[in-house]
Amino acid sequence: MIAVRTRLAPSPTGTLHLGNARTFLINWLGARQAGGAVVLRIEDIDRARCRREYVERCLDDLRWLGLTWDEGPIFQSARLASYEQVFARLVEAGAIYPCVCTRKEIAAAASAPHADDEGPSYPGTCRDRFATADDATRAAGRRPAWRFRVAPGEVPFDDLVLGRVALDPSRTGGDFVVRSFDGTFAYQLAVVVDDAAMGITEVVRGDDLVPSTPRQILLHHALGSTPPRFAHVPLVVDAEGRRLSKRHGDADLGLMRAAGIDAGSVLARLARSCGIDADARVAVEELISRFEWSRLPRSRVVLD
């Protein structure tokens, strides 16, 4: 039996809120109940938005809740050489190609309906258009991004929360970007490389990322690695049905700490939202034996 290895993977683009804490708690409980390991990975690859002060606040919030880790913190910003190596492999294999299309051009060319969060499906304009990145640059007068070739067809996976899921990524986004025109590696590529290198067997995250899962599975297959199991949990929303946001400072854990709110009461509230019986105050270790994947709600959770 494969030992469970999961990761807490905050992105330091803002302060953590109750929705982040709930997802991290589920992740942590699932791992600890299985006797598995927890890796702390700081997903700071977005250089324009990530801030060092948010890293420190995130670590303080996790410690406050008692969500410990066995390895890390490991920073994505320190792993660029690994991404470069994988990128070169994908180029050599012909799995990715240079693309000079702008968002406006893609929106104008796309004819298929699409979800608002996903944007228009890429119509494949630059597929097989350029032999090299230099050719693309000369033709467009700008550096290209790089896209992964997505073959038509559903990509199925068994989700620990949602059950059997099958999506066709060629119809929900199409060929997707793995590296932007400025050289920044995309989330899709970085997390796949990291999960494979770190031996991650379970990924727990919000259900807004369900469309990313087939893409990441395809990348795992292209790289010859085994995809982890996925668990997509419903998002946390406020009393008006709006999803919690770092940008708006919703239910900021740091502000709760500063106000003297007891971590045990926060954990108890989060536990009850996960279908776990809990008193007004609880230590996180007390929740391990009570956690059950089958009791997690399938609908969005309201935390005011």
Residue, then its C-alpha position, 0 to 999 in steps of 0.5 A: m500500500i502506498a503511503v499517503r503524502t499530501r501537501l499544504a500549498p499556500s500562495p503568498t498573494g495575500t493573507l489566509h482566510l477561513g476558506n483556506a483554513r478549512t481546505f488545509l484542515i481537511n487536507w491535514l486530517g486526511a493525511r494524519q488519519a492515514g498516518g501519512a506525511v504533510v509537505l509544506r510548499i509555498e507556491d510563490i511562482d507569481r513574482a508580481r503578486c507574491r510577498r515575503e510578508y505573506v509567507e511569514r503570516c501564513l506560517d504563523d496562521l498554520r502554527w496557530l491552528g496546529l497544522t504541522w508539517d513534516e517537510g518544508p517549507i519548500f519554495q517554488s521560486a527556488r525550483l526554477a531549474s527543475y521546471e526548466q528541465v521539464f520544459a525542455r523535455l516537453v519541447e523536445a517531445g513536441a508536447i508543447y508549442p509556441c503561441v503568439c496569440t493575444r487574449k483578445e485574438i483568442a476571444a475573437a476566434a473562439s466560437a465554442p461556449h465557455a465558463d466565465d472562469e475558464g475564458p474562451s477555449y483556445p482554437g489552436t491557431c498556432r498549432d504547427r504554425f512555427a517550427t521554433a520559438d525564434d520563428a514565432t518571435r520574428a513573425a509576431g514581433r514578440r516572444p511567444a507563450w508555450r501551450f500544451r497540445v490537448a487531444p480530444g476526449e474525456v479525462p476521467f478521475d475518481d475524486l475523494v469528494l465528488g466521486r467519478v468525474a470526466l471532463d474533456p479539456s479540449r472543450t474546456g479551455g483547449d491547449f493550455v499555457v505552460r509558460s507565459f511570454d515573459g518566461t514565467f512557468a504556469y501553475q499547471l506545469a509547476v504543480v505537476v512537476d512539484d507533486a511528482a518530485m515530492g511523491i505527492t499521493e493526495v491533492v486536496r483543494g477547492d472545487d473551483l480547480v476541478p477544470s485544472t485536474p484533467r490538464q494536470i493528469l495529461l501533464h503527468h502522463a506526458l512526463g511519465s509520472t503517476p497522478p495523485r488522487f484528488a479531493h475537491v471540496p466545495l468553496v466557503v462563501d459568506a452569508e450573501g453567497r460570495r466566495l471568500s477572498k484574500r483580496h478583500g481580506d474576508a475572515d482574515l486569520g491574522l486579524m482573528r489572532a490579533a483580536g485574541i480569538d481562540a484557535g480552538s473555537v475557530l477549529a470547532r467551527l471549521a470541524r462542524s462545517c466538515g460534518i465533524d461533531a465538535d464542542a465550542r473549542v477543540a484541539v486539532e489532534e482531537l479531530i483526527s479520529r472523527f474525520e470521514w471523507s464521506r461526511l464532507p458536505r457536497s454543497r458550498v459552505v456558508l461561514d459568516 
